[in-house]
Amino acid sequence: MALSPEMQKCVDVCLDCYKTCLGMAMNHCLEAGGEHVAPPHFRLMMACAEMCRTSAHFMLISSPHHKHTCRECAEICTECAKDCERLDGMEDCVAACRACAKSCSAMAA
């Protein structure tokens, strides 16, 4: 069964957010240090990346549970965007998280 165009777009947005959060955390944040590597922030970025990957996975396998993972993904992405906003150089992460939160919210509805 092929994914609907809306679901395929959500998968793409989730995978983009996964790559962006993981990449920013492992490169920009680790190099910047300070608040960028404070445990609450760093854990949130790791949780966001993993939840995005998990939501994409659930949609790709056509699991009816994708609505639950997408709802949680939207919540974590919203929190991650808000936390990243306060730190320098995190604009890409903020944008990816906001786009993913919006797409996953629609998918969870």
C-alpha positions as CSV (number, residue, x, y, z in Angstrom):
1,M,0.0,0.0,0.0
2,A,1.5,3.3,-1.1
3,L,1.6,6.2,1.4
4,S,-0.8,9.1,0.8
5,P,1.0,12.3,-0.5
6,E,0.3,13.9,2.9
7,M,1.8,11.0,4.8
8,Q,4.8,10.9,2.5
9,K,5.4,14.6,3.1
10,C,5.2,14.1,6.8
11,V,7.7,11.2,6.6
12,D,10.1,13.5,4.7
13,V,9.6,16.4,7.2
14,C,10.2,14.0,10.1
15,L,13.4,12.6,8.5
16,D,14.6,16.1,7.8
17,C,14.1,17.1,11.5
18,Y,15.8,13.9,12.6
19,K,18.9,14.7,10.5
20,T,18.8,18.4,11.5
21,C,18.5,17.8,15.3
22,L,21.0,15.0,15.4
23,G,23.5,16.9,13.2
24,M,23.1,20.1,15.1
25,A,23.5,18.3,18.5
26,M,26.6,16.3,17.5
27,N,28.3,19.1,15.7
28,H,27.2,22.7,16.5
29,C,26.1,22.0,20.1
30,L,29.1,19.9,21.1
31,E,31.5,22.4,19.6
32,A,29.7,25.5,21.1
33,G,29.7,23.9,24.6
34,G,28.1,25.8,27.5
35,E,24.3,25.9,27.4
36,H,24.3,24.0,24.1
37,V,25.5,20.9,26.0
38,A,23.6,21.4,29.2
39,P,22.0,17.9,29.9
40,P,18.3,19.1,29.7
41,H,18.9,20.7,26.3
42,F,21.1,17.9,24.9
43,R,18.7,15.2,26.1
44,L,15.7,17.1,24.5
45,M,17.5,17.3,21.2
46,M,18.3,13.5,21.3
47,A,14.7,12.7,22.2
48,C,13.4,15.0,19.4
49,A,15.7,13.3,16.8
50,E,14.7,9.8,17.9
51,M,11.0,10.6,18.1
52,C,11.1,12.1,14.6
53,R,12.8,8.9,13.3
54,T,10.3,6.7,15.1
55,S,7.3,8.6,13.7
56,A,8.7,8.3,10.2
57,H,9.2,4.6,10.8
58,F,5.6,4.1,12.0
59,M,4.2,5.9,8.9
60,L,6.5,3.9,6.5
61,I,5.3,0.6,7.9
62,S,1.7,1.8,7.7
63,S,1.1,1.3,11.4
64,P,-2.2,2.6,12.6
65,H,-0.3,3.7,15.8
66,H,1.4,6.5,13.7
67,K,-1.3,8.9,15.1
68,H,0.1,8.4,18.6
69,T,3.7,8.7,17.6
70,C,3.0,11.8,15.5
71,R,1.1,13.4,18.4
72,E,4.1,12.9,20.7
73,C,6.5,13.9,18.0
74,A,4.6,17.2,17.5
75,E,4.8,17.9,21.3
76,I,8.5,17.1,21.5
77,C,9.3,19.1,18.4
78,T,7.4,22.1,19.8
79,E,9.4,21.9,23.0
80,C,12.7,21.5,21.2
81,A,12.0,24.5,18.9
82,K,11.3,26.6,21.9
83,D,14.4,25.5,23.8
84,C,16.6,25.9,20.7
85,E,15.3,29.4,20.1
86,R,17.2,30.7,23.2
87,L,20.6,29.5,21.9
88,D,22.8,31.0,19.2
89,G,23.1,29.4,15.8
90,M,20.1,27.0,16.2
91,E,17.9,28.5,13.6
92,D,18.0,25.4,11.3
93,C,16.9,23.3,14.2
94,V,14.1,25.7,15.2
95,A,12.8,25.7,11.6
96,A,13.0,21.9,11.2
97,C,11.2,21.3,14.5
98,R,8.5,23.8,13.8
99,A,7.8,22.3,10.3
100,C,7.8,18.8,11.8
101,A,5.4,19.8,14.7
102,K,3.0,21.3,12.2
103,S,3.1,18.3,9.9
104,C,2.8,15.7,12.7
105,S,0.0,17.6,14.3
106,A,-2.0,17.4,11.1
107,M,-1.2,13.7,10.8
108,A,-2.2,13.0,14.4
109,A,-5.6,14.7,13.9
